[in-house]
Amino acid sequence: MLDERSVGAIVFRKGKRLEFLLLQYEGGYWDFVKGKREKGERSRETLLRELKEETSLEDAKLLNDFKERITYIYKLGSERVLKEVVFYLTRVKAREVKISHEHIDFGWYEYEEALKKLTYKNTRDVLKKAYQFIVDREEEILK
């Protein structure tokens, strides 16, 4: 079994409302920004690189106190891959997104909409934890 490590971002912004950024990947599923760590990269470097490559967003502020890890198995050809993704909560101010060739759509969604849009249960669980983290620290995070 192959082993793969990735870093993801639960990207949110606060304008008139709290919104989360979701991307639709070529496979049709909806998920967060994420990508493989390159050799020698730290998690933060991977996250910022992937965020810029996949969305063109650069004004990211990582909330270091939030970190969620998921693991799952998928098939790559005839190989099984054990994938681990570590997600960080990431605030941006910009709303304009330019998606990469890896994606077919994107959207900014309020919490309840985002929960319905996300394809996989494990990422819905991560969003629930991220949302609760924001709500519990609203004055600090959303000021």
C-alpha positions as CSV (number, residue, x, y, z in Angstrom):
1,M,0.0,0.0,0.0
2,L,1.3,3.5,-0.9
3,D,1.4,6.3,1.6
4,E,0.4,9.8,0.8
5,R,0.5,13.0,2.9
6,S,-1.5,16.1,2.1
7,V,-2.4,19.4,3.6
8,G,-5.8,21.0,3.4
9,A,-7.4,24.4,4.1
10,I,-10.9,25.1,5.5
11,V,-11.0,28.5,3.9
12,F,-13.5,31.0,5.3
13,R,-14.3,34.7,5.1
14,K,-16.5,37.1,7.0
15,G,-18.3,39.7,5.0
16,K,-21.9,40.3,5.7
17,R,-22.0,36.6,6.5
18,L,-19.6,33.8,7.4
19,E,-18.8,31.8,4.3
20,F,-16.7,28.7,3.5
21,L,-15.0,28.1,0.2
22,L,-15.6,24.7,-1.5
23,L,-14.1,23.4,-4.7
24,Q,-15.6,20.9,-7.1
25,Y,-12.9,18.6,-8.3
26,E,-12.8,16.9,-11.8
27,G,-14.2,13.7,-10.2
28,G,-17.4,15.7,-9.4
29,Y,-16.9,15.7,-5.7
30,W,-17.0,18.8,-3.5
31,D,-14.1,19.3,-1.0
32,F,-11.7,21.8,0.5
33,V,-8.5,23.1,-0.9
34,K,-5.8,20.4,-0.5
35,G,-2.7,19.0,-2.0
36,K,0.3,16.8,-1.6
37,R,3.3,18.0,0.4
38,E,6.4,18.4,-1.7
39,K,9.7,17.2,-0.5
40,G,11.2,19.5,2.1
41,E,8.0,21.5,2.5
42,R,6.5,22.3,5.8
43,S,2.7,22.0,6.2
44,R,2.2,25.8,6.2
45,E,4.2,26.1,3.0
46,T,2.2,23.4,1.3
47,L,-1.1,25.0,2.4
48,L,-0.2,28.5,1.1
49,R,1.2,27.1,-2.2
50,E,-1.9,24.9,-2.8
51,L,-4.2,27.8,-1.9
52,K,-2.6,30.1,-4.4
53,E,-2.4,27.4,-7.1
54,E,-6.0,26.2,-6.7
55,T,-7.8,29.5,-6.0
56,S,-5.3,32.4,-6.6
57,L,-6.0,33.5,-3.0
58,E,-2.9,34.9,-1.2
59,D,-4.2,36.8,1.8
60,A,-4.4,33.8,4.0
61,K,-4.2,33.9,7.8
62,L,-3.8,30.4,9.3
63,L,-5.4,29.9,12.7
64,N,-2.7,27.8,14.3
65,D,-4.9,26.5,17.2
66,F,-7.1,24.5,14.8
67,K,-5.7,21.3,13.2
68,E,-7.8,18.3,12.1
69,R,-6.5,15.1,10.6
70,I,-8.4,12.6,8.4
71,T,-7.2,9.3,6.9
72,Y,-8.8,7.2,4.1
73,I,-7.9,4.7,1.5
74,Y,-8.4,5.1,-2.2
75,K,-7.3,3.3,-5.4
76,L,-4.8,4.7,-7.8
77,G,-4.8,2.3,-10.7
78,S,-4.3,-1.1,-9.2
79,E,-2.6,0.3,-6.1
80,R,-4.3,1.1,-2.8
81,V,-3.2,4.4,-1.2
82,L,-3.4,5.3,2.5
83,K,-4.0,9.1,2.5
84,E,-3.6,11.4,5.4
85,V,-4.8,15.0,5.2
86,V,-4.2,17.6,7.9
87,F,-6.6,20.5,7.7
88,Y,-5.9,24.0,9.0
89,L,-8.5,26.7,9.4
90,T,-7.6,29.6,7.1
91,R,-9.2,33.0,6.9
92,V,-9.1,35.2,3.8
93,K,-10.6,38.6,3.1
94,A,-10.8,38.4,-0.7
95,R,-13.9,36.9,-2.3
96,E,-12.6,36.6,-5.9
97,V,-11.4,33.1,-6.8
98,K,-9.8,31.8,-9.9
99,I,-9.8,28.0,-9.9
100,S,-7.1,25.9,-11.4
101,H,-7.4,23.3,-14.1
102,E,-7.9,20.7,-11.4
103,H,-11.4,22.0,-10.6
104,I,-14.6,22.5,-12.4
105,D,-16.5,24.8,-10.1
106,F,-16.3,26.6,-6.7
107,G,-18.5,28.5,-4.4
108,W,-18.7,30.4,-1.1
109,Y,-21.3,28.8,1.1
110,E,-22.8,29.5,4.5
111,Y,-22.3,26.8,7.1
112,E,-25.5,24.8,6.5
113,E,-25.2,25.0,2.7
114,A,-21.5,23.9,2.9
115,L,-22.4,20.9,5.0
116,K,-25.0,19.8,2.3
117,K,-22.6,20.5,-0.5
118,L,-19.6,18.5,0.8
119,T,-19.5,15.0,-0.7
120,Y,-17.8,13.0,2.0
121,K,-18.7,12.5,5.6
122,N,-15.2,12.9,6.9
123,T,-14.9,16.4,5.4
124,R,-18.4,17.3,6.8
125,D,-17.1,16.3,10.2
126,V,-14.0,18.5,9.8
127,L,-16.3,21.4,8.8
128,K,-18.5,20.9,11.9
129,K,-15.4,21.1,14.1
130,A,-14.1,24.1,12.3
131,Y,-17.4,25.9,12.6
132,Q,-17.6,25.2,16.3
133,F,-14.1,26.4,16.7
134,I,-15.0,29.7,15.1
135,V,-18.3,30.1,17.1
136,D,-16.5,29.4,20.4
137,R,-13.9,32.1,19.6
138,E,-16.0,34.4,17.5
139,E,-14.9,37.7,19.1
140,E,-11.3,36.8,18.8
141,I,-11.4,35.3,15.2
142,L,-14.0,37.5,13.5
143,K,-13.0,40.9,14.8
